[in-house]
Amino acid sequence: MQPLPHSIDAEKEVLGTVLVNPGYARDFLAHSLGPDDFYHSGHQALAKAILDMASSGTPIDEKTIKLHMEREGTWNKQSWLMLGELLDKASIGSSLPFYMDVVLEFSTKRHLANFGMDVSKAAHNGETAVATLQSAHTALRDIEAGSGASEGVGMREGLSEALHHAADVMEGRVAITHVPTGVAPLDHFLGGGLSSGHLVVVNTASGHGKTAFAVGNLALSAGVAGVETAIFSLEMTPRRVYHRILAADSAVPVSAQMKVGLDPHDFSRMTYSGDRLCQLPIKVYGTGYNSFEAIRGACMQHEGLGLVVVDYLQLLRSPDPELGSSDHGAIAENMAGFRELSNELECVVALLSQPTVAQRRTGKPPTAADTKGGGSISEAADLILTPWLPHMVDEDVMSNISPGQMLPAEIYVEKNRDGAKGIIGDQKVCFDRARMIFKEA
């Protein structure tokens, strides 16, 4: 039987070049090339290791690759020989895009060859002609998208895909199209919650419930709804985030949880909450995940990820070492990366953001324009939300609050790509200070 199309030499050129020049790992990561695009099984394992390490920001050299592949169970006695051969095979970096395209070209041809065999089997296995054609069209679109050959989607194909998706949603084959916020009036305003595939920015001043909204509302509500959720906290350890989750469910404030002499009744409530919540599909990552590449790498380890929360945007490391984390160019690059990630995973990506110090002094709810990188934030975001606690800037509001746990609150919808902008006022929403969540008034 004739072997499937491939070029071992091109694969060696790609992997060898990245091994000799680890700086090109970012180009490798950005290219539409995956481990399965390599024909040689050893090359597949090495490509996966390089891509995993590039995604997480791990330095790439012979020793770190060996350690990574040993953890993955893909290292064997031939691996050292393969590495040595690849290091001798490396070309100059400027040739890398050419050889990556060659590898992708042969990978696409193999997919097409397998596609032809699959269609032939389907036609001989008693499937109807219509069913065979539909599955063939879907498979061919997937191959085209993976090849990088398609410059766009035609009207017929685009409308067909949209109608099929609508039918899948209508008939329950797509389980989740919106992620709940835990605030019923806001979910109603947004048509059911946060739309899958959207990039959401939660932009407000310090002390106005930014993290509370992200953790106690978005993440916990998503987890309860069965949505796979990843929280990346650049300010707090995972343990502190879980204290907030316990507070949101048990109504035992974080301050009480941290205090000597915790009431045994409160501890029982916390334990009950812990027992109920421990199976939720939520994972919290600590401050070490402080770059887009590291966050993307962690997200790729999840299956069916529905919500990503990053707290917060201006603390993310710049993709360019010469730029600061809050530089306009750095924010623009990170926003573009998260824009692509939300589309790639078809999940909600919620980025928390803070306005400038000058804006905070105004005592008014901020807009994206009041934030460093505001132009790129406004351009990339599908939805911009501003939680706001009036009592934080107005003493008269605080003096008129009756005893209890509830505080007046507002949520501004500054940008909404799929609908109207507006304000969810304090007649509809409040802030529960014990649970540290926004809720229906």
C-alpha positions in Angstrom: 0.0 0.0 0.0 1.4 3.4 -1.0 2.3 5.5 2.1 0.4 8.7 2.8 2.0 12.0 1.6 4.7 13.3 3.9 8.1 15.0 4.1 10.3 13.8 6.9 13.0 16.3 5.8 10.6 19.3 6.2 9.6 18.0 9.6 13.2 17.8 10.7 13.9 21.3 9.4 11.0 22.8 11.5 11.8 21.0 14.7 15.6 21.4 14.4 15.3 25.1 13.8 13.2 25.7 16.9 15.5 23.5 19.0 18.6 25.5 17.9 16.7 28.9 18.1 14.1 28.6 20.9 13.1 32.2 20.2 11.3 30.9 17.1 9.0 28.8 19.4 6.5 31.7 19.3 6.4 31.6 15.5 5.8 27.8 15.8 3.1 28.4 18.3 1.4 31.0 16.2 1.4 28.9 13.1 -1.7 26.7 12.4 0.4 23.6 13.0 -0.2 20.9 15.6 1.5 17.7 16.6 -0.8 15.6 14.4 0.4 17.5 11.4 3.7 15.6 11.7 3.9 12.2 10.0 6.8 10.7 12.1 5.5 9.5 15.5 8.7 10.8 17.2 8.3 14.1 15.6 4.6 14.3 16.8 5.7 13.7 20.4 8.5 16.3 20.2 6.2 18.9 18.5 3.7 18.4 21.2 6.4 19.0 23.9 7.7 22.1 22.2 4.1 23.5 21.8 3.2 22.7 25.4 6.4 24.4 26.7 6.0 27.4 24.4 2.4 27.9 25.6 3.4 27.8 29.3 6.5 29.9 28.8 8.9 27.1 29.8 12.5 27.5 28.5 13.2 25.1 25.6 16.4 23.1 25.6 17.5 19.4 25.5 17.1 18.9 29.2 13.8 20.6 29.7 12.4 18.7 26.7 13.6 15.4 28.1 11.9 16.2 31.5 8.7 17.2 29.8 8.5 14.1 27.5 9.3 11.8 30.4 6.4 13.3 32.3 4.2 12.7 29.3 5.5 9.2 28.9 6.8 9.9 25.3 10.5 9.7 26.0 12.3 6.5 24.9 15.9 5.4 24.0 15.6 6.7 20.5 14.7 10.2 21.6 18.3 11.3 22.3 19.4 10.1 18.8 16.4 12.0 17.3 17.3 15.2 19.1 20.9 15.0 18.0 19.9 14.4 14.4 17.5 17.3 14.5 20.0 19.7 16.0 22.3 18.9 13.0 19.5 19.4 10.6 18.5 22.9 11.6 18.2 25.6 8.9 18.4 29.4 9.4 15.3 30.9 11.1 14.2 32.8 8.0 13.4 29.4 6.3 11.1 28.3 9.2 7.8 29.6 7.7 8.5 27.9 4.4 9.1 24.5 6.0 6.1 24.9 8.3 4.0 25.5 5.2 5.5 22.3 3.6 4.6 20.2 6.7 1.1 21.7 6.7 0.7 21.0 3.0 1.5 17.3 3.4 -0.7 17.1 6.5 -3.6 18.5 4.5 -3.0 16.0 1.7 -3.1 13.1 4.3 -6.4 14.4 5.7 -7.8 14.6 2.2 -6.6 11.0 1.5 -8.3 9.8 4.7 -11.3 11.9 3.9 -11.7 10.0 0.6 -11.5 6.7 2.3 -14.0 7.7 5.0 -16.5 8.9 2.4 -16.2 5.7 0.5 -16.8 3.6 3.6 -19.8 5.7 4.5 -21.3 5.2 1.0 -20.8 1.5 1.3 -22.1 1.1 4.8 -25.8 1.8 4.1 -25.9 5.5 5.1 -28.3 7.6 3.1 -26.8 9.8 0.3 -28.0 12.9 2.1 -26.4 11.9 5.4 -23.2 11.0 3.7 -23.1 14.3 1.8 -23.8 16.3 5.0 -21.0 14.5 7.0 -18.7 14.9 4.0 -19.4 18.7 3.7 -18.7 19.1 7.5 -15.4 17.1 7.3 -14.2 18.9 4.2 -14.8 22.3 5.9 -12.8 21.1 8.9 -9.9 20.1 6.7 -10.1 23.4 4.8 -10.1 25.4 8.1 -7.2 23.5 9.4 -5.2 23.9 6.3 -5.2 27.7 6.4 -6.4 27.6 2.8 -9.7 29.3 3.3 -9.8 33.1 3.1 -13.5 33.2 4.0 -16.8 31.4 4.2 -19.2 31.6 1.3 -22.8 32.5 1.7 -24.2 29.0 1.1 -21.7 27.4 3.5 -22.0 30.1 6.1 -25.8 30.1 6.2 -25.9 26.3 6.2 -23.6 26.2 9.2 -25.6 28.9 11.0 -28.9 27.1 10.4 -27.4 23.7 11.6 -26.1 25.4 14.7 -29.5 27.0 15.4 -31.2 23.6 14.9 -28.7 22.0 17.3 -29.5 24.6 20.0 -33.2 24.4 19.4 -33.2 20.6 19.7 -30.9 20.5 22.7 -27.8 19.1 21.0 -25.8 22.2 22.1 -26.2 22.3 25.9 -24.7 25.7 26.7 -25.1 28.9 24.6 -24.9 31.4 27.5 -23.0 31.5 30.8 -25.2 32.8 33.7 -23.9 35.8 35.7 -25.9 35.0 38.9 -27.7 38.3 38.6 -31.1 37.6 37.1 -31.9 41.1 35.9 -28.5 41.3 34.1 -29.0 37.9 32.5 -32.5 39.0 31.3 -31.0 42.2 29.9 -28.3 40.2 28.0 -30.7 37.7 26.6 -29.8 34.8 28.8 -26.3 35.7 30.2 -22.9 35.9 28.6 -22.8 34.6 25.1 -20.4 31.7 24.4 -17.4 32.8 22.3 -17.6 36.4 23.6 -14.8 38.5 25.1 -16.1 40.2 28.2 -14.4 43.0 30.1 -15.4 43.8 33.7 -14.1 47.3 34.2 -14.4 49.2 37.5 -12.5 51.0 40.2 -10.8 49.2 43.1 -13.3 48.4 45.9 -16.4 48.3 43.6 -16.8 44.5 43.5 -14.7 43.7 40.4 -13.2 40.4 41.8 -16.4 39.7 43.8 -18.4 39.9 40.5 -15.9 37.7 38.7 -15.6 35.0 41.4 -18.8 35.0 43.4 -21.1 35.7 40.4 -19.5 34.6 37.1 -17.3 31.7 38.1 -19.6 30.2 40.8 -22.8 30.6 38.8 -21.1 29.0 35.8 -19.8 26.1 37.8 -23.2 25.5 39.4 -24.6 25.4 35.8 -22.0 22.8 34.9 -19.8 25.1 32.8 -16.1 24.1 32.9 -14.4 27.2 34.4 -10.8 28.4 34.8 -9.9 31.3 37.1 -6.5 33.0 36.7 -5.8 35.2 39.7 -2.8 37.5 39.3 -3.5 39.1 42.7 -4.5 36.3 45.0 -3.5 32.7 45.8 -5.9 30.0 44.9 -6.7 29.5 48.6 -7.9 33.1 48.9 -10.1 32.7 45.8 -11.6 29.6 47.4 -12.3 31.5 50.6 -14.4 33.9 48.4 -16.2 31.0 46.8 -17.1 29.6 50.3 -18.3 33.1 51.3 -20.5 33.4 48.3 -22.2 30.1 49.0 -22.2 30.0 52.8 -22.7 33.7 53.6 -19.8 33.4 56.1 -17.7 36.5 55.3 -14.1 36.1 54.3 -13.1 38.2 57.3 -14.8 35.8 59.6 -13.2 32.8 58.0 -9.8 34.3 58.7 -10.5 35.2 62.3 -9.4 33.4 65.4 -12.4 32.0 67.3 -14.6 31.3 64.2 -18.1 30.4 65.3 -18.5 26.6 65.1 -21.9 27.2 63.5 -20.3 29.3 60.8 -17.7 26.6 60.3 -20.4 24.0 59.8 -22.0 26.2 57.2 -18.7 26.5 55.4 -18.2 22.7 55.6 -21.7 22.1 54.2 -20.9 24.5 51.3 -17.6 22.8 50.7 -19.3 19.4 50.5 -21.8 20.7 48.0 -19.4 22.7 45.8 -16.4 20.4 45.7 -17.5 18.6 42.6 -18.0 21.8 40.6 -15.9 22.0 37.4 -13.9 25.0 38.6 -10.1 25.3 38.6 -8.1 28.2 40.0 -4.6 29.1 38.8 -2.3 31.3 40.9 0.0 34.2 40.2 2.5 32.2 38.2 0.2 32.3 35.2 0.9 35.9 34.5 1.2 36.0 30.7 -1.2 35.3 27.8 0.9 32.4 26.6 0.9 30.7 30.0 -2.9 31.2 30.4 -3.5 29.9 26.9 -1.4 26.8 27.5 -3.4 26.0 30.7 -6.7 26.5 28.9 -5.7 24.0 26.2 -5.4 21.3 28.9 -9.2 21.6 29.6 -11.8 19.8 27.6 -15.0 21.8 26.9 -13.9 24.9 28.7 -16.8 27.4 28.9 -15.5 30.3 31.0 -12.1 31.8 31.5 -11.7 34.6 34.2 -8.5 36.6 34.3 -8.0 39.0 37.3 -6.7 41.3 35.9 -5.7 42.7 32.5 -3.2 45.4 33.6 -1.2 42.9 35.6 -0.5 40.6 32.7 3.1 40.4 31.5 3.7 42.0 28.2 4.4 39.8 25.2 7.3 42.2 24.5 9.9 42.2 27.3 10.8 45.8 26.5 7.2 47.0 27.3 5.6 47.3 30.7 2.5 45.3 31.6 0.2 48.3 31.4 1.7 49.8 28.2 -0.9 50.5 25.6 0.9 48.2 23.1 1.1 45.4 25.5 -2.6 45.6 26.4 -3.5 45.7 22.7 -1.5 42.5 22.0 -3.0 40.7 25.0 -6.5 41.7 24.1 -5.9 40.4 20.6 -4.7 37.1 22.0 -7.7 36.7 24.2 -10.0 37.7 21.4 -8.6 34.8 19.4 -8.8 32.4 22.4 -12.5 33.1 22.9 -13.2 32.3 19.3 -10.9 29.3 19.2 -12.5 27.7 22.3 -16.0 29.1 21.7 -16.0 30.0 25.4 -16.6 33.2 27.4 -13.3 35.0 28.3 -13.9 37.5 31.1 -11.0 40.0 31.7 -11.0 42.2 34.7 -9.7 45.8 34.2 -9.0 48.8 36.3 -9.2 52.5 35.3 -6.4 55.0 35.7 -5.7 56.6 39.0 -6.9 60.0 37.7 -10.3 58.5 36.8 -10.7 56.9 40.2 -10.4 60.3 41.9 -13.5 61.5 39.9 -15.8 59.2 41.9 -17.8 58.3 38.8 -18.3 55.0 37.1 -15.4 54.5 34.6 -15.7 53.8 30.9 -13.2 51.9 28.8 -11.8 55.3 27.7 -10.8 55.9 31.3 -8.5 52.9 31.2 -5.0 52.4 29.9 -5.3 50.6 26.6 -9.0 51.7 26.5 -9.0 51.9 22.7 -7.9 48.4 22.2 -10.2 47.2 25.0 -13.3 48.8 23.4 -12.4 47.5 19.9 -11.8 43.9 21.0 -14.5 43.4 23.6 -17.9 42.1 22.8 -19.3 43.2 26.1 -18.1 45.7 28.7 -19.6 45.6 32.2 -19.1 48.1 35.0 -20.2 46.9 38.5 -20.6 49.9 40.8 -21.2 50.5 44.5 -22.4 54.1 45.1 -21.7 54.0 48.8 -18.0 53.8 48.1 -18.0 57.4 46.8 -21.0 58.9 48.4 -21.3 59.2 52.2 -25.0 60.2 51.9 -25.8 56.9 50.3 -24.1 55.0 53.2 -25.9 57.0 55.8 -29.3 56.1 54.3 -28.7 52.4 54.2 -30.7 50.4 56.7 -29.0 47.8 58.9 -28.4 44.5 57.1 -26.1 42.9 54.6 -27.5 44.4 51.4 -26.0 47.5 49.7 -27.3 49.4 46.7 -25.5 48.6 43.6 -25.5 49.3 39.8 -24.2 47.4 36.8 -23.5 49.4 33.7 -23.5 47.7 30.3 -21.2 50.0 28.4 -20.8 48.0 25.3 -22.9 45.1 24.0 -22.1 43.8 20.5 -25.3 41.8 20.4 -27.7 44.2 22.0 -28.5 47.4 23.8 -26.4 49.3 26.3 -27.9 50.4 29.6 -27.9 50.4 33.4 -29.2 47.8 35.8 -30.1 50.2 38.6 -30.2 49.7 42.4 -34.0 49.0 42.2 -33.1 45.8 40.4 -29.7 44.8 41.8 -27.9 45.0 45.2 -24.6 43.8 46.7 -24.6 41.2 49.5 -21.6 42.2 51.6 -21.5 38.9 53.5 -21.4 36.7 50.4 -19.5 39.3 48.4 -21.8 38.9 45.4 -24.2 41.0 43.3 -27.8 39.7 43.3 -31.3 40.7 42.4 -32.7 43.3 44.8 
